[in-house]
Amino acid sequence: MTITSPPAVRRGWRLVRTVVLAGLVAPAVAWAVIRLFGLERGWMVQLVSFTPYAAAAAWVPAAIALAARRRLIAAIGAVAALALAGCVLPRAFPDRDKGPADGLPITVMTINMYVGQADPGAIVRLVRRDDVSILAVQEFTTPARDGLAEAGLGTLLPYQALADDPAHGTTGSGLYSRFPMTGPGSERGVGGNLQAYATIRPPHARALAVTSAHPLAPYAGLALPLWRADLAAEPTPGRQTPLRLLLGDFNSTLDHAPMRALIRRGYRDAADATGAGLVPTWGTGVPPITLDHVLVDKRIGVRKVTVHRIARSDHRAVVAELTVPMS
């Protein structure tokens, strides 16, 4: 004898399955909307840093809904997954326009020194090996300054704009250059971090206004307005000013709306332009994400970007090969 469930029971189970599947797809839909329209607020500011992982995971509930023959839910989930993929995947492919190819080749590098604890010898070896001409450092301390000097950085990059902050180890900043500097100095952002800056003058090429960028991290609700203000206060390229470079730990990924707004003001992200935009630069105890960037004035060309581990730092060094127009 075959026992069948009453129609009301079957409808009840179908409703339960539909609600469960919709609940599985809803986070991907919400994430896509927040990311597409720059709506991250509160705790979502930190969470949106992990959008590349969300983009990969979003396909799972869509596939489950399709297997369960809930085609409308599956379609909605697939649209959300495609939207997230569209936000993330272009970073893995080189742009057609990477800026001018003719000019003076210059290699730049940035590294957050993790309250000055990063291995100075490793930094100097990387500077020497990759023929780095401009180095930006963040979380720069007096012991870090002394360690880099003892490791021989001054021989390679003799021109310096240093702002080590003995009172607060995470706020110091520095710039080192092979080429002469003018107007070296530093400015403290509203979030408290120092940002060293200088105009660097490569031979026979356009002058470069370079900043070691370090906006405050959005670590808590009270820090969010300061984080946004720091990003908004970063200098903007101008037609009558030297070409600009922002090198540093931006405490932001390309999924953060304020970071994208900064780039739209006349920069390109070097890693994104060369197909290395998904290479992580920070991660301790959490999935690694990309917080460190080389932002270049659109009048500067980008040729290559690589990321390197530095002993005793929670960040990785970003090295970018650029092309600066001749003067």
C-alpha positions in Angstrom: 0.0 0.0 0.0 1.4 3.5 -0.9 1.1 6.2 1.7 1.0 9.7 0.3 1.2 12.9 2.2 -1.9 15.1 2.3 -1.8 18.1 -0.2 -1.6 20.6 2.7 1.5 18.8 4.1 3.2 18.8 0.7 2.5 22.5 0.2 3.8 23.2 3.7 7.1 21.4 2.9 7.4 23.3 -0.4 6.9 26.5 1.4 9.6 25.6 4.0 12.1 24.7 1.2 11.3 27.9 -0.6 11.9 30.0 2.5 15.1 28.2 3.4 16.5 28.6 -0.2 15.5 32.3 -0.2 17.3 32.7 3.1 20.4 31.1 1.6 20.4 33.4 -1.4 19.5 36.6 0.5 23.0 37.4 1.9 24.5 37.4 -1.6 21.8 39.7 -2.9 22.2 42.1 0.0 26.0 42.0 -0.4 25.7 42.8 -4.1 23.4 45.7 -3.5 25.6 47.1 -0.8 28.8 46.8 -2.9 27.3 48.1 -6.1 25.8 51.2 -4.6 28.5 51.9 -2.0 26.1 51.5 0.9 28.5 49.9 3.5 27.8 51.3 6.9 28.8 50.2 10.4 30.1 46.7 10.7 29.6 46.2 6.9 32.6 48.5 6.3 34.9 45.9 7.6 32.9 43.0 6.1 32.9 44.4 2.6 36.7 44.0 2.6 36.0 40.3 2.0 33.9 40.8 -1.1 36.2 38.6 -3.3 35.4 35.7 -1.0 31.7 36.6 -1.0 31.8 36.7 -4.8 33.1 33.1 -4.9 30.7 31.8 -2.3 27.6 33.4 -3.9 27.5 30.7 -6.5 26.8 28.0 -3.9 23.3 29.0 -2.8 22.3 29.7 -6.4 23.4 26.2 -7.4 21.5 24.7 -4.5 18.3 26.6 -5.5 18.7 25.4 -9.1 19.2 21.8 -8.0 16.0 22.1 -5.9 14.2 23.4 -9.0 13.5 26.8 -7.5 14.3 28.5 -10.7 13.3 32.1 -9.7 15.4 31.9 -6.5 18.3 30.4 -8.5 18.0 33.2 -11.1 18.1 35.9 -8.4 21.1 34.3 -6.8 22.9 34.0 -10.1 22.3 37.7 -10.8 23.8 38.6 -7.4 26.7 36.3 -8.0 27.3 37.8 -11.5 27.2 41.3 -10.1 29.8 40.5 -7.4 32.0 38.7 -10.0 31.7 41.8 -12.2 33.0 43.9 -9.3 35.9 41.6 -8.5 37.1 39.7 -11.6 38.4 42.7 -13.6 41.2 43.1 -11.0 42.7 39.8 -12.2 43.1 41.0 -15.8 45.4 43.7 -17.1 43.8 46.9 -18.3 44.2 47.9 -21.9 45.1 51.4 -20.8 47.9 51.3 -18.3 49.1 54.8 -19.0 52.0 56.0 -21.2 54.6 53.4 -22.2 57.3 55.9 -23.0 59.3 57.7 -20.3 61.7 57.1 -17.5 61.3 53.7 -15.8 61.0 54.0 -12.0 60.3 51.3 -9.4 58.5 52.3 -6.2 57.7 50.3 -3.1 55.5 50.6 0.0 55.5 48.6 3.2 53.7 48.9 6.5 56.4 48.1 9.1 54.0 46.8 11.8 54.9 49.2 14.6 58.4 49.3 13.3 58.9 45.5 13.8 59.5 44.6 10.1 62.9 43.2 9.3 65.0 46.1 8.0 67.5 43.9 6.4 64.7 42.2 4.3 63.4 45.6 3.2 66.8 46.8 2.1 67.5 43.5 0.3 64.3 43.9 -1.6 65.0 47.6 -2.4 68.4 46.5 -3.8 67.2 43.5 -5.7 64.3 45.3 -7.4 66.2 48.5 -8.0 63.7 50.5 -6.0 64.0 54.3 -6.4 61.3 55.4 -4.0 60.3 53.7 -0.8 57.3 54.6 1.4 57.0 53.2 4.9 54.1 53.3 7.4 53.9 52.5 11.2 57.5 53.9 11.1 59.3 54.2 14.5 62.6 55.5 15.7 64.0 51.9 16.0 62.8 51.2 12.5 64.6 54.3 11.2 67.8 53.2 13.0 67.5 49.6 11.7 67.0 50.7 8.1 70.0 53.0 8.4 72.2 50.2 9.8 71.1 47.9 7.0 72.4 50.4 4.5 69.2 52.0 3.1 70.8 55.4 3.2 73.4 54.3 0.6 70.7 53.2 -1.8 68.1 55.9 -1.1 70.0 58.9 0.4 67.1 61.5 0.2 64.6 61.2 3.1 61.4 62.7 4.5 60.9 61.0 7.9 58.2 61.4 10.5 58.8 58.8 13.2 56.4 59.3 16.1 58.0 58.1 19.4 54.7 58.6 21.3 52.5 56.5 19.0 54.3 53.6 17.2 51.5 53.1 14.6 51.4 56.6 13.3 54.9 57.2 11.9 55.6 57.6 8.2 58.5 58.0 5.9 59.8 58.4 2.4 63.2 57.4 1.0 64.4 58.4 -2.5 67.3 57.8 -4.8 66.5 61.2 -6.4 66.6 64.7 -4.8 63.7 65.9 -2.8 62.2 69.3 -2.3 59.6 70.4 0.2 59.9 67.4 2.5 57.5 67.3 5.4 54.6 65.4 7.0 51.0 66.0 7.8 48.8 64.4 10.5 45.4 63.2 9.3 42.3 63.7 11.3 42.6 60.0 12.2 46.0 60.7 13.8 48.4 59.0 11.4 51.3 61.0 10.0 51.8 61.0 6.2 55.3 61.9 5.0 55.5 63.8 1.7 57.9 65.4 -0.7 58.4 66.4 -4.3 60.9 64.0 -5.9 62.8 65.1 -9.0 64.0 62.2 -11.2 66.6 63.2 -13.8 65.1 64.4 -17.1 61.6 63.4 -16.0 58.5 65.1 -14.6 58.6 65.9 -10.9 56.6 63.6 -8.6 54.6 64.8 -5.6 54.8 61.6 -3.5 52.9 60.8 -0.2 53.3 57.9 2.1 49.6 57.3 2.6 48.1 55.9 5.8 44.4 56.7 6.5 43.1 55.5 9.8 41.7 51.9 9.9 37.9 51.6 10.2 38.4 49.4 13.2 35.3 50.6 15.2 32.2 52.7 14.7 33.8 55.8 16.1 36.7 55.5 13.6 34.5 55.3 10.5 34.0 59.1 10.1 37.8 59.6 10.6 38.6 56.8 8.1 36.3 58.4 5.5 37.7 61.9 6.2 41.3 60.7 5.8 40.6 59.1 2.4 38.7 62.2 1.3 41.7 64.4 2.3 44.3 62.6 0.2 45.7 65.0 -2.4 44.2 65.1 -5.9 46.2 65.3 -9.1 46.0 68.6 -10.8 47.0 69.8 -14.3 49.3 72.5 -13.0 50.9 70.5 -10.2 53.6 67.8 -10.3 52.5 64.3 -11.1 51.2 62.5 -8.0 51.9 59.2 -6.3 50.1 57.8 -3.2 52.0 54.8 -1.8 50.8 53.1 1.4 48.5 51.2 3.6 45.1 52.7 2.8 43.2 50.4 5.3 40.8 50.0 2.4 40.2 47.6 -0.5 38.8 48.4 -3.9 35.4 47.3 -2.7 35.2 50.3 -0.3 33.3 53.2 -1.8 35.5 56.0 -0.4 38.6 54.3 -1.9 36.9 54.1 -5.3 36.0 57.7 -5.0 39.6 58.6 -4.3 40.8 56.7 -7.4 38.2 58.4 -9.6 39.7 61.8 -8.7 42.6 61.1 -11.2 44.4 58.0 -10.1 44.7 54.4 -11.2 45.5 51.5 -8.9 48.7 50.0 -10.2 47.9 46.4 -9.1 44.4 46.6 -10.6 45.8 48.0 -13.9 48.3 45.1 -14.2 46.0 42.2 -13.2 47.4 41.9 -9.7 44.5 43.5 -8.0 43.4 40.4 -6.1 46.8 39.6 -4.6 46.4 40.1 -0.9 48.7 42.3 1.1 47.5 41.9 4.7 46.0 39.1 6.8 46.6 37.7 10.2 44.0 35.4 11.7 41.5 36.3 8.9 41.4 35.6 5.2 44.0 37.8 3.6 42.8 41.0 1.8 44.3 43.8 -0.2 44.8 47.0 1.9 48.1 48.3 0.5 48.1 50.1 -2.8 50.2 52.2 -5.2 47.9 54.9 -6.7 49.4 56.6 -9.7 48.4 59.8 -11.4 46.8 58.7 -14.7 49.6 60.6 -16.6 52.0 58.0 -15.3 52.3 54.5 -16.9 52.2 51.2 -15.0 54.2 48.2 -16.2 54.3 45.6 -13.4 53.3 45.0 -9.8 54.6 42.3 -7.4 53.8 41.6 -3.8 56.4 40.3 -1.3 56.5 38.9 2.2 58.6 40.8 4.7 59.6 39.0 7.9 58.0 40.3 11.1 55.4 42.5 9.4 51.7 41.7 9.1 51.7 43.5 5.7 53.4 42.6 2.5 55.5 45.0 0.4 54.0 46.2 -2.9 56.6 46.9 -5.6 55.4 48.7 -8.8 57.3 49.4 -12.0 56.2 52.7 -13.4 56.9 54.9 -16.4 57.3 58.6 -15.7 56.9 61.1 -18.7 60.1 62.9 -19.6 60.3 66.6 -18.8 
